[in-house]
């Protein structure tokens, strides 16, 4: 069967310019995320420092713009000094976050080499679990001060004459979590975040800083945590972080409920904005704090038992190696439309993580690297979403949801790039059995328009996965039948499908 839906945007009604840092990723010293993931000396594709070029090539194809490093839970017990200087002299440490042995063979300089190799901006974190403001200030000085001080000269003695120029810093990680090394109350963390931000800005006024929000929307501390933390550090930070991992809801485990997490996370963003703006109002401040959604992904299969912890303090064990399905890819696509539609306040987002650990890229030691299903919607959005996000007006039938009421089957976002004349339309049909007869109106964006690209992600088996033996089982295919008539597009979308249509207008 087929049902009708429509999407309308207007050139004069936009949400905000899209910050390209929405297409970020996360690399943590966790499992095979670094060792055996992006870094594997002796691999046939390894570069002179041991980084896998096949993984680097896939990272470039993914289109990631910024990368959060080195954690995550790892961050709260990490001493940055362990990861600088001659590799042969670096200490081996017990990593209490993941019950593993950390060799410190990849540290600050090696990771920045990799960032330069793949063309991605670094986003570094400072440890506010076991350490504090002065250690953070010292790390910043080591990285960014030109020279003439003990710490900047130490960096130069390690082979980096010029400052490393790291502009974006995270003030700790998930500090309200009982699993966190150095867990803090909201007031304890708010105070330390403020003092850390003060020192870091005094050392380098040009940096951007993100404070920790609550670890999740459903944490008991959510809301109160954000309010109390920002009461202390509102004037000193630029962003508040959000984290969210998507699961199959235990109530029914249905695909419909699974995909409804798009709306749940939209409400999470909007509620957090409301809290930040309430703090601003209380402080009589015109400042509007932005958000950094710096951990997000599907994660519920590889989450417990041996997936989380293995005995004997192993090096780079196989942890959190989620295998993704087509169903997961649909949710990722829908989440990306929602992120783009909140571009006025959401400026940064990092898919957690990049390689092997809840990741779009998988590898085998000495063997291949391949794209998981979730790689594809991310890569498409990162490639085509440039310019202004236009405000979508959607008319679509829907279905009832216990938490959110009536949910439309259509999720959509539209991004228009005046510099190139390209308009990208991102579409998710959440109906599981019916095709969608969709009309799209691109009002004011140019009547003479040609098709640049049209792709769909669709399949009969929502549990289909990509593996080392079948790496292309789930991949974008041509979306045929896109009709263009002036500012009108018409297309039929398959049930349970993710779709990307890019057109180009000839503007006067």
N, C-alpha and C positions, 0 to 999 in steps of 0.2 A: 504494500500500500504506500501511498504518497500523501504528505501533508504540506501545506503552504506556510511559508514564513517570510518575513521581510527584515531588512537591515537598511537603515538610512543614516548617513552622515552628511554634514554640511561644512564647507570650507571655513565658515566664520564661527563655528562652534567647536573649539578644541578643548582638550583637558589640560595639556601641557606639552612642552617639548620632551621627547623621550630621552632619558639619560641612558646611554649605552651600557652603563655599568649594571643595568638590570640583568645582563647576560654574563654574570660572574659564576665562578666555581670555587671549590674548597679543596685544599690539599692538607691533610693532617697526618702526623706521624702516628699512624694507626694501621695495624694489619699490613696489607700489601699496598697501601696507598702511595707510599714513597718507595720503599725498598721492595723490588720485584714489580713495581708499578711504573712510575715515571723514571725510576733509576734502577738500572741493572747492568753493572759493569760485566763485560764478557758477552753480553747479548750481541748477536750478529749486527744489530742496527745501532749499537751504543756509540755515543760520541766520545771525545777525548776525556770527558769527565765522568762518563758512565751513564749518561741519560739516554734512554731509548728514543731513537729518532722516529720509529714507527708510532710511538705514543705521542711524540711531539707533533707529528704530521696530523694525527687524528685530532689533537687539541686545537691546532690551527683550523682544521675543517669544522670543528664544533663551533668556532667563532667566539670563544670565551674572551671577555674583555678585562676582567679583574679576577684575582685569585686570593682567597683568604688563607693565611698560613701563620703558624704551624699547628694550630688547633683552635677550637675544640678542647675537649677534656684534657688532652695532652698539655695544653698551654698552661694549665693551673699548677703544674709541677715542674715546669721546664725552666732551666737556667740558660739564658741566651749565650752566656760565655762558653758553654760546652760545645757550641756549634761554630766557633770561629778558631782561626789559627791552624797550624799544621795538622792534617788529618791523623797522622800517626800518634799525635800527642793528645787526641781528644778522648775523654773518659767514656767508658761504657756505664750506663745507668739503668737501674730498675725504673720502668715506667709504670707508676702505680695507677694511672688512668686506665690502661688496657692490659695490665699484668704481663708486660712484655719486656724484652731487653732492647734498649735504645743504644745504637752504636755511635750516633752523632756523626756518621760519615757524610750525611747531607745536613748542612747548616745554612747560615745566612748567605754566604757568598755563592755556594753551589746552587741554592734555590734561585737566587737572582740571575745566575747564569742561565738557568732553565727558563725563567721568565723572559729574558731577552731573546732566547732562542725561539720561543713560541709567540712573542709579541704580545705579552699580557702584563697588565699593571699589577704590582704586588700590593697586598693589603695585609699588613703585619699585625699580630697581636702581642700585647704585653701581659705578663703573668701577674695577676692580682690575687692569686690564690695563696701561694707560699711566699710571694714577694710583694713589693709595694712601689710607691711613687718614685723613690730615688733609683731603684733598679731600672724602672721604665725610662726615666730620664737618661740614665747612663747608656742604655741601649740606643735610644734616639740619637744621643750625641755621637756614639760610635758610628752609627749609620750615616748621619746627615751633616755633621759639622765639617766644614772644609779642612781644617787642620790647625795645628798649633796648640792642641790640648792633649793630655795623656791619652784619652780615649780615641780621639780622631787620629792621632799618630799611631796608636795601636792598629787601627783599621788600615792605615797606609802601610804599616809593616807587614800586614797580611796580604798585600798586593793590590789594594784598592786605593789608588792615589786620590781619585775624585770621590766626592760624597756619593752615597748610594741613592739618595733622592727618593726615599720612601715617603709618600705623602699621606697615605690613609692608614690609620692605626685603630685597632679595637682595644678597648679597655677591659681586658679579661674576657671570660666566657661563662655563661650560664651560672652566675654566682649564687642564685637562689636554690640550685639543685642539691639535694642531699648526697648525690653521687659525686659532687664536685670536690676536688681537693681545695680546702680552704673556703668552704661554703660560708656565706655571710648573710646577715640580715639586710633588709633594704637600707636601713640607716647606716649600717657599717659600710656597705658597698657604696652608697651614695657619697659618703664622706671621702672614701679612698679614691673614687673615680674623680671627684672634684679636685683633690690635691694632686693626683697624677696628671690630670689635664692641665692644671696650672703650670706644673713644672715642665711638662712637655712643650706647651705653647711658649713658655719663656725661652726654652732652648731653641725652638724652631716655630715661629709664628705662622708659617705657611701650611701647617699640617691640617688634616681633617680627622676628627675623633668621633668614634661611636661608643656609646655606653650600652651596657647589657640591659636589655629588657628581661622580663621573666622568661624562663626556659621554654614555656609553651603556653598556648591559650587556655588549656585546661588545668594548668598548675593552680593549686589553692592560693598561691601568692600573686597570681596575675591580677593586675589592676591596682591593688594596694602597692605592690612592688614598684610599678612604673611611677605612680604618684609620689611615693616617698623618695625614690632614687632621684627623680627630676627636681624635687624640692631642693636637693643639695647641689646638683651639677648642671641644671638646665642652661645656665648662662655660659658654661664652659665646654659644651659638646655640640656637635653638629647633627648627630644621628642617634636614634635609639634602635637597638637590634630586635628582630623577631626571629623565632625558630619554629618550624612546623614540619612534622613527619606524618605522612598520610598512611592510614591503615584501612583494612576492610572493617567497617563498623560491626561490632559483635552482635548487634541486634538482629540483623538479617543477612549480612555479608553480601548484599546485592550490588550489582554494578551501578544501579541508580543511586544508592546511598554512597557508594564509593566516589562517584563523580560529583555528588553534592558537596564534597569537601571544598570545591571551588568557592561556593558561597560561604562556607564556614570561614575560610581564610580571608575572604573579602571583608566579612564582619570583623575578623581579628584586626585587620589593617585599620578599618574605620573606627573601631573602639579604641585602638591605641592612639590614633590621631586625636580623638576626642579627649583622651586623658592628657596628652601632651599640650593640647590647646587650653585645657582647663588650668594646667599649671601656668601657662603663659598668661592667662587672664588673671589668675591670682597674683602673679608678679607684675601685673600691668605692663607686660612686655609685648612688643609688636613682632618679636621673633617667632618664626614658625619652624619647629623642629622637623627634620626629615627622617625617614625610616630606612633602615637597612635590613632586608629580609635575608640575613646572611647564612642561614641553614634551612634548606627545604628539599624534600624529595619524598618519594614513596619508600617506606621502610617498615616492614612488619614480619617478613618471613625469616630473614637471617638476623634475628634480634635477641635470641635467648640461648642459654646453655653454651655449648661449644662455639657457637657463632660469636659470642661476646667475650668468652674467656677460655684460655687453654692452660693446662698445668705446665709448670717447669720453666716459666719465664722465657718463652721462645723468642727468637728474632723473626720479625715480620710474619706472624702466623696468618692463616686465612681467617679473617674476621669480617663480619658484616658484608659478606659477598652476596648481596641480593641479586637474583636473576629476574630480569624485568620482562613483562608481558606486553602484548599489544594494548590490553586494558590500561596498564600503567602509563603507556605512552599517551593515550587519550587524556588521562588526567593531567599529565605534564603539559600537554598542549593547552588544555582549558585553563590551567593555572597561569600560563604565560599570557593568555588574553586578559585574565583578571589583573595580573601585575601591570600590564601596559595601561589598562583602564584606570589605574591608580597612580599614574605617572606624575601627578601634581605633588604627591607627598612621598611616594616610594621611588627612591633614586638608586638604590643598590640592592642586588639580590645575588646570592651565591648558592647554586645547586650543590648539595652535599652528596657525594664528593665527586672527584674527577675520575679516578682510576681504581678499579677493583672494589673499593669500599663504597657500598651504596652508590654506584657510579655509572655514568653513561659509557665508559670505556673499560673493557676487560682485557687481561693479558694472561699468558701462560709463561712460566720461566723458560727462557731460551726459545720460546715459540711465538705464536702470532699474537696480535692485538686486534680486537674487533669492536664494532659498535653495538651496544645494547639498544633495545627498542626505543628507549627514552632519549637516545642521542638525536634522533631525527627531528622531532618537533623543536627541540632546543636549537639545533643547527639552522633550521629554516627561519625561526624567529630572529636569531642573531644575524643572519645574513640579510634579511629583508626589512626588518623593523628599524627604520631611520626617519627622523623628522619629527613631526607633530602627531600626537595621538588625538584623533578626532572623537567626539562624544557619540557613542553609538546609540541609536534608538532601535530597539528590537521589538518586533511583534511576532510571537511564536506561541503555538500551543505548548503545554507543559505537563508536568505530572506532580502529584502531591508529595511533599516531603515533611516528615514529622517535625523537623527542626526549623525549616525555612518556609514552609507553606508551599505555594505553587512555584515550581521552578521551570523556566522555559527550556525547551530542548536545545535551543540555539544559544551557544556562547560565542561571542565575537569581539574582535577589536580591529581597528583600522588605523594605520599609520601612514601619513602622507609626507613625502620628502620633496619640498619645493625646489631643492637644488637639482634634483634629477628628473622631477616630474613623475616619479614612481609612487604609486599608492599600493600598499600591501594590505590585503584583507585576510584575517586569520579566523577560521571558522571551525567550530566543533558541533557536530550533530550528536546529541546525547540520546536520541531515540534508538533503541536497540534493535528494532525490527523494521522500521519504516524509513523510506527515503524522504528527503526534504526538498521540496521545490522552492528554491530561495530566489527572491529578487533583492538586489542591492542597488541602492541609489547613492551615487557619489556626487552630491549636489555642489555645484560651483567649482568642481575640480577639473573641468575641461571636457568639452563635448566630443572632441576627437581623441579617441583612446584606442590603444592597441594592447594586446596581451603579451606580457613578458614571460610569465611562468604560471603554471597551474598544476599543483600536485595534491595527492591525497594519500593518507595513511589509513588503510582499511583491510579487513580480512575476516573470513568466516569464523576463525578461532580466536577469541579474545585472550586465550591463554598461550598463544604462540610466542615463542622466544627466539632470540638469536644466540647461537653457540659458536664455539671455535670451528665445529664441523659444518655448521649451516649459518654463517654470519650474515647472510642477506635474506633470511626468511621473512623478516618484517622490515620493509623499507618503503620509502615513498614511491608512488607510481603516478603516471600521468593522470590528471583530472581532465577528462574530455568533456566536450559539450558546453564550454563556457561561451555564452552569447553576449555580445557587447553591442548596445544600441545607444549611442550618445553617452549620457551619464548613467545609463542603466546596465546592470549586469544581471544575467539570469543563469542559474546553474542548478543541477540536481546533485545533492549530497547523499552519499551512501549512508545507511544506518551505522551508528557507532563509528564515525569517521572523523579524522582530523584533516583539515584542508587549508591550503595556502594559495591565494590567487594574487598575482602581482600584475598591475596594468601600468601603462605609461601614457600620460596625456600630453598633447601638443598645446602648450600654453602660449597665449599671445604675449 
